[in-house]
Amino acid sequence: MRTAYEFSKMKGRRNPYAKLLKKPVTIRLGADVVEYFKSMANQMEVPYQNLINLYLRDCVQSHRHIQWVAHS
């Protein structure tokens, strides 16, 4: 085994599965919702989009459903 390796001449390869991991979407959120997640993200020192994704993933994994009550 070598003691040092030369990586400067290597060409990088993209992960072929990266595009399957996340999908860009456009979503309209309330300003208060965005500010809430941005504030929490600043405290945790993570990007707010990641925090929203983690929260939604937790909802999916927990099979949470919204309790929708229609008012007439």
N, C-alpha and C positions, 0 to 999 in steps of 0.2 A: 504494500500500500504506500502511496506517495505521501510525503509530508505536506505538499502544497499542490494546488490545482489551479490552472489558468482558465478562468471563466470569461474573460473579456472578449474572446473571439467566438464564443458560442452564440448561436442564434436561439432566441426564445421561441417557445411554441405556445400557442394559445390552448387553453383547456377546451377540448371539444364538447364537454358537457356543461360548460359555464352558462351557455344560453338557455339550458334547460332548468337551471337553478332558480332564476328570477325572471320575471316578465315585467317589462315596463308598462304601466297603465296610467291613464289620466283619471283622476278622481277629484270630485269637488267636496271639500270638507269645510265645515264651519270654522270661522276664524278662531273661535274660542277653543275648538278641538285642537287645531294646529298649535295654538299658543300653549295649551296644556301639555301636549307631548314635547314641544320644544323646551319648555321649562323643565320638565322631568328629564329630558335627554341631556340638558346642560348639567344638571346635578349628577347624572350618572356618567357624563363625559362620553356619550355615544351619539351618533347621528340620529336625528329624530325619525327619519324614515325607517331606520333599523328598529327603533323602539316600537313604532307602529306595526311593523312587520312581525316583530316578536309577539306583540299583544294579539294580533289577528291569528298568528299560528297557534298560540295558546288556546284561543277560542275554537279553532278547528280541531285541535287534538283533544279538547275537553268536550267536544260535541255540544257547545253552547248554542242555544237558540234564543232569539229575541222574543220576548213576551209582548206581542202586538195586541193592543186593545183599541178597537175602533170606536170612536165616539160619534154618536148620531145626533 
